[in-house]
């Protein structure tokens, strides 16, 4: 959905670590055999899930680009899933300006959209599955297009009439939408009391035509759309504006969904904005799936712009949703624009927060966000004059390919290697440098300060030589393209971590 307008402060388009910031190592005495430097990504037969759980959110990348990223980056690096943009047909505004939020105003459930054709969508799902990567779709099922839109054009050519609330492709008519006074008590259909469940779930969010999800007919059509996607190989859904759908309505829709092609129940990640109590609190939606970690992302911003030594106790005691329900993230498309969370313009803070998220282990299916550069909150992704999204070019400053940043991409393998291991060997300097291990499988140090930190760390790792995966790529032959760290027989290593940087090792 379209957030409140905001104009972020100008900043460099992306953060990049240069050769000057690479770590300087003071190697310790080696006791024991040198350990092989192995890839963190799981291997898999074509068409089988690689078993990873990290999501790459490729926000508004077209289907051809998502397919290539699954094949070339996400699969090899061990990402478990990719989250993709809403694939249904949506409104297209007149003229050559096409804000990103057009795709959050659906007008039909066929799969021809800004991101490509239905055939391209199917090819993308197949390519991602061949790479071992699951596909999660952003499902816009709370509403259709905005009531204030004059356009009658869409990307897929579907016929609709906003004023009459008719959407022929589904089909929907006026009886399928909430209305005043039967449902919403406000004549303008606006939500005036955000603590009133009826208004939040039966009035129009941001003037978007609100579907009557308590209707069996509407539920059948929504479930039919989601099952079509499952039939095409989709493995789960990020449910847009889920807070504005009654929990029992959503539970009924979920109950109608088929198992995925890999024989699992579809993953459900719900957008539940913070605020509200009782049936409007995030906890009230846990029965239908996990919830997007706005609480997690807010904490990342406050600590990485404060004192990261506090993160020693980070978890449910901070008031977060339970770990198995909290969809961990550092940012998403709404919060990066309204300033609520860190984003790519925060440079090393954003990178380090993402690496911490992958290392710490709290939250379910952590999401690494990759989008596009913007100056104003409504800016379109790179696109043609007709609004069709261009192929992603990660060498261009127009795209922000966070999933490819070496330290972040390789931390996915670190995350996979550390699964099931508890945090241990915590160290901090009382300020903005921390280090910890995950059992004896992986170790990381993060320096969020303005000067380098040199320390002899207890890593918990067996003796040997390890590739620093933040600055080098390991390969199956035991070589490392960057710096290595030597861990001695007592499990310690002397390391210098440059300002705004990190060092990460894993078995």
N, C-alpha and C positions, 0 to 999 in steps of 0.2 A: 504494500500500500504506500501511498505518497506520504512522506513525513512532513513535519513543519519545515518551511523554508529556512535555510541558514546559509551563510556564506563563510566557509572556513577561512582561517588565516592562511595566506599564501606561504608555501614552504617548498623545499625541493621535491621533485616528483617521486623520488624513491630513495631509500637508504641503500648504500652499497658499501661493503667493506673493501678497502683497498689493500694493496700490498703493505702499505705503511702500518696498517693496524693488525697485521698478522702477528700471532703470538711469538714470543721469544721463550725458548725452553731451556731450563737448567736441568739436564737429565740426571736422574738418580742412578745409583749402582744397580745393575740388573742382577737379580738372583732367580735362577730358574730359566726355563726355556722361553724363547720368544713365542708369543701367541700369534696365530694367524689373524690377519686383518680381513674379516669376512663381511660380506654384505649383510645389512640388517633386514632387507626385504625378504619375505617368504617366497619360495618358489612354488609354482603351481602348474598343473596341466591346463592347457587352453580351455577356457569355458568354465573353470572352477574358481570359486571365491578364494582369494589369497589369505583370508582369515584375518586381515588387518581391520582396525576399527577407526582409523583417522579418516575424516571426511575432508576432501578438497571442495570448497564452495567456489565454483567457477562462475561468478556472478555475471550473467548476461553474455557469456561466451556463446558463439553460434555452435551448431551441432558438429560441423566439420572440425572446428578447433577443439571441442571437447573430446572427440574421438581421437584426434592426434595426441592430445595431452595424456589421455588414458594409456595409449600405446607407448609413448616415448618417455613419459615422466611418472605418472601416477602408479602404474603397475610396477615398473622397475624399482621405484623408491619405496614400495610397500604400503601406499595409501589403500585403505580398505574400501572407500566409496567416493563417489563424486556427487555433489549436489548441483543440479542444473536449474536453469530458469524455468518459469511457467511455460509449458509447451503448447497450451491451448491458444486458439485464435483470440486476438485482442483488438481493441479499438486502435485506429491509427488517426492521429490528429491531422488536420489540414496543414499544408505547408511543408517546409523542409526541416522544421524543428520537432524532434521526436523525443520527449523526455523518457528517461528510463522506466518511469512508472506506468507507461502505456500497457506493459505486459501484465500489470496487476489490475487491469480493467477488462476481464474476459467478456467475449460476446458469443462464444461457441466452444464446444468441447472437441472439435476436430484438431488435428495436430499440424496445422500450417500456421507458422508464426514468424515473428521477427528473427528468430534464430534459425529458421530453415523449414524445409518441407517435412511431411510425415515420413517419407522415405529416408530422408537424411537423419531424422530422429531415430528411426529403427536401426540404421547403420551405426549410429553413434552408440546405442545401447549394446549392440553386438560387439563392437570394437572394445568397449570398456569391459564387457564380460570376458572376452578373449584375453584381456590383460589381467583378469582376476579382480576387477574393480566393480563393485556394486553401483547402481544408479538410483539416486534419490531425487524425486521431482518436487519442485516447489508447487504445491497444489493450492490454487486460489478458488475456494469453494464456499466462502462466506457470502460472497456478493458477485455482482456482474459489473457493468460499467458505471461511471459516474452519472448522476442525474443531471448534472449541469453541462454535459458534453453535447455539442451540436453536430459533431462528425457522424456520418453514416458509413464511414469507410473502415475496413478492417484489413489485417495482413493476410488473412486466409480467404477473404471474400464472402464471409457469412453475412446474412441479412438480419438487421436488427433495427428497432425503433426505441430509442431511449425513453422518449416521453410516454409511449404506450406500454413500456416494459415488455416488449415482445422480442424474443431471441429465437429465430426460426430453426436454427441448426439443432438446438438441444432437444426439444423446444421448451421454452419458458414463455408464460404470459403473465399478466398482472396478478393473477391469483396465486402465483408462486412466490410472491414477495410480501414481506411485512409491510403493513400500511397503518395509517392513522385513521381512526382512533382504536381500531380493533386490537392492534398489537403495540404500536408505539404511542405513548400518551401525548407526544409533542407534534403539533400540526406541521412543523417544518421537518419532522423526522430526524432532528438532530439529537445527539446524546448530550443532555444538559447536566446529568448527574452520573458521574463515572463510578459511583459506588452503588448504583441502582442496577441490579442484574437485568431486569426487564429492559431498561433503556440500553444497556451495553449490548444486549444480545438480540433486541428486536427493533432497534432504531437503526438509522443509517450511519455507519462509520465513515467519516469524511465525505459525506454525501454520496456514498456508493450504494447502489440498490441492493438491499439486504435480503437474501434468500430466506424463505420460510422453511427452515431445516426441520421443523417439527412435522412437516407434511410428508407423508409416505411417498408421494409422487416425487417430491424434490429429493428426498433421500435416495430413492431408486435411481434417479438420473445422475446424482453425484457419485454414488457407488458404481454405476455403470461406467462413468468416465474413468474413475480410478482403476476399475478392473480392466478396462481397455489398456491402460498403461501397464498394469501388471502382466497382461497377456503379451505385451510388447517386450517384456523383460524387466520392467521397473521393479526395484526391490524395496522401496519405501518412499515416504513423503514428508516433506517439511510443510506443515499445514499453516498457511498464511492466515492471520487474524483469527486464530483458533479461540482466543478469549471471547470473541463475539459470536461463537457458536455454542449453544447450550450443551453441557457435558453429555446429557443423555442422548441428544441428537447425534453428537459425534460418536458416541459409543455404538449407537445403532448402525451408523454408516460403516464404522470399522468392522462390525460383526458381519457385514455383507461382503467383505473383501476376500478375494481368493488368496491362497498361498502363492508365494513367488515361485519362479521357475527353479530356484535352488531349494525349494521345499520348506521355506520358512514363512512365518507370518511377516507381513510388511512392517518395516521400521516406521514409527510415527514420532516426529519431532514437532511439537506444537509451539506456535508463536503466542506466548502469553506475556503481555507487557506487565511490568512490575506495577504495584499499587493495587489497592482494593483489598478487601478481606473476605472471609467466608467463601462463598462460591465463586468469587472473582479473584481469589489469591492463586498464585501458581500451583500451590499444593493441591488445590481442588481439582486440578486437571491431570494429576499423576496417574489416575486410573486408566486413562486413554493413551498413555505413552510418556515419553520424556518431554521436557520443556526447554526452550531455548535459554541458554545461560546468560541472560541479561545481568543477573546478580554477579556471576563470575566475571564478565567483561568489565563491569563497573569496578570491581575489586582490583582487577589488573591495572586499570588506569590510575586508581588512587595510590597503589603501591609503587608502580614504576614511575610515577611522578612524585613519589615520596620516599619511603624507606623500605627496600625490599627485604631487609632482615626480618620484618614483621611476618613474612610469608612462612616462617617456621611452623606456624599453627594453622595455616590456611586450610579451610575445609568446612564441614557442616557446623562447627562451633562458631563460625563467623555469621551464621544465619543463612547459609546457602541451602539450596535444595539438596536432598540426599544425592550422593555421588552417582547412584544408578539411575537418577532421573534428570540430572542437571547437564544439559547439552553444552559442554564447555566451549567457549569461544573468546577471542580477544576483541572482535568487532564483527559487524555485518553491514549490509547495504544501508540500513536505516541509521544505525548508531554512528557509522563513520561520517555521515553527513550532518547529523545534528549535534555532534561534538560530545556525545555522552561517553564515548569510549576512545581508546587509542585508534589511530589509523596510520596508513603508510606515511603520512606527512610528519609523524612523530619519530621517524628515523629509527635509531638503535633501540629506543624504548619499545617500539612496536615489535621489532624483531626479537628482542630479548623476552618480552612477555609471551610471544608465540612459542619460543623455545622452552620457556618455563612451563607453559601449559602442556606441551608434549612430554615434558620430563616428570612433572609432579604426580600425575596419575589420578587426580580427582576429576570426576565428571565422566559422563558417558559419551563415547564417540566424539572426541574433540574435533573442532572444525577449524581448518586453515582457510582463511578468506583471500581469494584472488579476484580483483575486479578491474576497474579502469580509473584513470586519473580524472579528477573533476575540479572545477573552479567554483561552480555554483551547484546547489543541491539538486536541481532538476536536470543537469547535463546528461545527454545521451551517451551511451557507449559509442565508440567509433562506428559509423554507419554511413550508408549511402543516403542520398537525398530522399529516398522513399522510406527511410527508416530501417531497412534491412541491415542487420548487424554485420560488420565486416569481420574477416578472419582475424583472430588474435595474433598480434606480432609482439612477442615479448622483448624484442630488441628496440621497440619503440617506447617512448616515454608516455604514450597514450594508454598503454596497458600496464597494470601493476600485477605481475605474476609472482605473488608471494610464495605460492606453492613450489616454485623453482629455486628460490633463494637457497644457496648451498647449505647453510647451516640449518635452515628449516626443513628442507627436503630430506637431508640426512638424519635429522632428529626424528623423522618418522620411523626409520629403521631402529634408532636408539629406543624409541617408545615401544616398538614391537618386541625388541630384545628384553626390555625391562618388565614386560607384562607379568603380573602376579607377584612382583617383588615389592617389599615395603621400603619406604624411605628410611635411610640410615646415614650415619656419618655426616650429620649436619654440621656445617661451619658457617659462621658469618663474622663480619668485622664490626657489627653493631650499626652498620650504615647501609651501604648500597652494593655490597659484595657478598655473595652467598655461594655455597657449594653443598652438594649432597650426593649420595649414591642411591640406587635402587637395588638393595641387597648387595650381592657380589656380581651383578650382571652389567651395571652401567653406572657412570659417574659424570657429573657436570658441575662446572663453575660458571657463574654469571656475574659480570661486573657492570653495574648500572651507574658507575661513578665517572667522574671526569679525569681520573688518573689511573695508571696501571696498578695492578695488585700482584705482588709476588709472595707466594706462600708454599710451604710444604704441606700438602693436603693428605689426609687419610681417605683413600679412594674406595676401600673395600674390595678392590679388584685383585685377582691373582697376579702374581709377578709376570711381567712380560712387557712387550712393546706394543702400543696401541696407536691407531690412527685417530687423530683429532678430527672428528667428522664434521665439525663446524667449518674447518678450513681445508679439508681434503676429502677426496673420494676414495674409499677402500675398494679393492677388487678381490675377486675370488682367488687370485694367485698369491695374495698376501702382501701386495704392494699398496702404497698410499700416495696419492697425488700431492699431499700437503705435509704438514708437520706431524711428527709422532711424539708420543709421550712414553717415557719409561717408568714403569711401576716396579718398586723393589720388593724384596721378599716379605717385608712388613706391610705391604699394601699402600705405601706412601709414594708420592711423586711431587717433585718441586716444579711449579708451573708459574709462569707470568701470564696473567690475563690482562690484555690491554683495556683501556677505557672503552666503555660501551660495547663490550665484546664478550665472548664466552669460549669455553673449551669443553668438549664433550667426548667421552670415550665409552665404548661398550664392547662386550664380548660378542 
